[in-house]
Amino acid sequence: MPTYRPGPVSLIFAVLVALFLLLPLLAVVPVSLTPSRMLTMPTGELSLRHYRSLIEDPRWLDSILLSIRIGVVSSALSTVLALTFSLGVWMFQPRFTAALVGFVLLPMVVPPVVSAVTLYFLLTSVSGISSFFGYDTWLGVAMAHSVMTVPFATVLILVSLSQLDRRIDLAARGLGASVWERATRVIMPNIKFGIVTAALLSFVLSWEEIGVTLFITSVNAITLPRLMWMGLRDNIDPAIAALSVILIIITVLVLAVRSVITRRRAA
């Protein structure tokens, strides 16, 4: 089967588009090396002082660890809720399936500021009952993030289920398998890629969430995006540029490793 090879014009156009998209990211690199205390381009001398501040200032490490903790809990909760709902809808096919799916996807459609205000009043009300998972607590933030990420996880799992042959479930049901056995031993192993993808996407969305976090946190639960926002709003700390460079490098390395693994599997 002949393979399609783009012509020189297409390659040039693709390179130009890639440069246009990458230049704003690459501009962060020299800014992170500035010796100044402000976000400016270096005029001659380069310095690693802002990279050192990421290590020496405990606020950055604390916020990174907090964001990881919130992301893991939020991802696990979102994946479990989305998987339970999707399996129930796919296996039992209730009469109002479309309405139920639409209800679950509401946080994806509603403007984020509306969701943020709603979650703010919810968590402040919960704080009156228990201070463990209310306003300005890491568990409260994780619960709020899960509300925002469940629709995305649900979509991914439903897409995976739509590609699964329903006769597999019918055969297991005919052989006397219970609902639990059908779900855990028949269906879930066949959609494990969709489940893993939903978990990873939920973690990434929680990691970068800032709109809702600004409404439901104050001084205790300072996530990494909130600390970066505070640095830009208050004193324009160049350490934010240094952290951005590190995150870009990590992202590139992850994509490179994934590309190598994919090519080895295809070979």
N, C-alpha and C positions, 0 to 999 in steps of 0.2 A: 504494500500500500504506500503510495508516494506521500512524502511528508511536505508540508507547506513551509517554505522559507521566505521570510519577509524580505522585501527589496531594500536597497540602500536608503531610499526616501523614508520608508517606514521606520527603519532603524534610527535615522537621524531625528525624526520626529519623536520617537519613543525616548531617545536620550535627552532631548530638549525638555520634554515633559517631566522626565525623572529629575533632571537638574532643577527645574522650576519648583518641584515639590520638595526637594532635598535641601535647597539653599537656605531656607529659614531654619532648618534643623542644624545645618553645618555652621551657621552664624553664631550658634550658642557656644561653640568650642572656643574661639578666641575670647569671647566675653568671660568665660569661666577662668581664663588665665590672666585676667587683668589684675594688677596689684592694687587697683583703686578699691575703695569701700563702696562704690556705687556701680550700677550696671552700665559700664562703658567699655568701648573697644580699647585694648592695650595700645599705647602710643609707641612703645619700644621695648620696655622691660616686661618680661613674663614672670608670673608667680603662681605657685601652687597653694597659696595661703587659704584659698576658699575650699580646696579639697581637704586640707588639713582641718579646717573648721568643721567639716562634716564629721570627722572622727573625734575631735576634741569637744565639740558642743554636744552634751548628752541629749538635747532636745531632738536632734535629728534621728539619733538611734532609737530613742523612745517612740517617736512618731512612726518610724518604719516598722518597728516590732508591733506597735498597736495596729497599724494598717494591715499587717500580715495576719494578726490574730482575728481582727474583724473580718477580713476577706475570707479566711478559712471557715469561720463559723457561718458567715452569711452565705458562702458558696454551698456549704453542706446543707444548710437549712433550705435554701432555694432549690437545690437539686432534689432533695427528698420530697418537698412539697410539689414541685413540678412533675416529678416521676410518679408520685401517688395519684395526682389528678389525671395525668395523661394515660396511665394504665387503666384507671377506672373508666374514663371516657372511651378508650379504645376497646376494652374488653366487654363492657356492659352496654355501650351504645344507648345512653338514656335518650328520652324523647327530646329534651331541650338541650342537646349537645352544643348547638351553635350559640345559644344564649349563655351557657356555662363557660364556653371558651371565650366569648366576648367579655364576660365579667372578669375572668382571670387576666385578660389582656388590657384591662382598663388603665392600670398604671403606665402602660406603654403609650397610651393615647393622651391621657390627661397631661396638661403642662406641668413640668417639674416643680414650678413654684407652688402650684395648687397642692400637689402631693406633699411638698415640704411643709406647708402651713398645716395641712391635715395631720401629718405625722408629729409635728411640733405639739399640737393640742393633745394628741393621743398620748405621747410620752410624758408630757407634763401632768396629765391626769393619772397615768400609771405611777409617776413618782410619788403621788400622795398615798399610794398603796404600798409600794416597795421601792426603795432607793437602789436596789440591785440592778434592775433593768428598766430605767426610766430616762428622763432627760439628762443629757450630759454624762451618760455611762457608756462604756464600750459595748456592753451587751445590748443596750437600747439602740445604739448606732448599727450594730449588726442586724438587729431585727428590722430596722428601718431600711437598711440596704437590701435585705432579702425581699421586702415588699416591692422594691423597685426592680429587682433582677429576676423574680419569679416569672414574669411574662416572657422574657427572653429565653430562659431555660425551658419553659413550656413549649415555645415554638420549636426549638431544636429537637426536643424529644418527640413531639407530635410528628414532625417531619420524618424522623427515624422510624416511628411506628407506621407511618403511611407507606413506607417502602417494604414493610414486613408482610409476608404472605400470611393471611389470616387462617389459612388451612392448617398451619402449624399449631396454632392455638386450638382449633377445632379438633385436631387429631389428639392432642394431649387431653382435652376435655372428654373425648370419646373413650380414652383409655382409663378414665377414672381419676385423673389428676385434680387435686383441689385448686381453688383459686390462688392460694399462696404458692403452690408448686408450679402452676402455670406461669405465674408472674416472675418467680425467682429462678426457675430452672429452664424455662422455655423462652419467654419473651425477653427478659432482661439480658441474657447472654447474647442475643441477636441484635440488640441495640446498644451495646456497651460503648461503641464509639460515640453515639449521640449523647449518652449520659456523661461521658468524660468531657466532651466538647461543651455541654451545658454547664458543667462544674467549672471548667476553665474560664468560660465567658463570664459566669457569675462572679468569679474571683476578680477578673480584670475590671468589670464594671464597678464592683465594690471598691477596688483599689483606687480608682480614679474619681470616684464620686465626690463632688464638692458642693453642689447646689443644695441638696437635702442636708448634708452634714453641717453646713453653716447655720441652718435653722435649729438643729437638734443638739448642738454642742456649744459649750461656753469656754471653760478653762480646764476641764479634767480630761475629756476625750479629744485630744488634739491629734488628728490623723495627719499623715504626710501631706495630702493635698491641702488640708486646712493650714498647716504650718507654712507651706509654700505660698498660699494666698496671703497669709499674715505678713510674710516677708516682703511680698510685692506691695502690699497695701501700706505697710507701716514704714519700712526703711529701705526697701528695694535691695535686699541682700544678694550679692553676686553668688553666694553659696547655692542659690537656686539654680543658677546656670551650671555650676559644677555638678549638682545632683542630676540635672537634666541630661548632661553628657553621659553620666554613669548609666542612667536608665536607657538611653539610646544605645549604648554599647551592649548592655545586657539584652535588649530586644534584638539587635543585629545578630548576636551570638546564638540566641535561641532560634531565630529563623534560619541561620546557617546550619545549625545542628539538625534541625527538622528537614531541611533540604537534602542534606547528606543522607539521613536515614531513609527518606523517601526514594532517593535514587538507588540506594543499595537494595531496597526491597523490590524496586521495579526491575533491577538488573537480573 
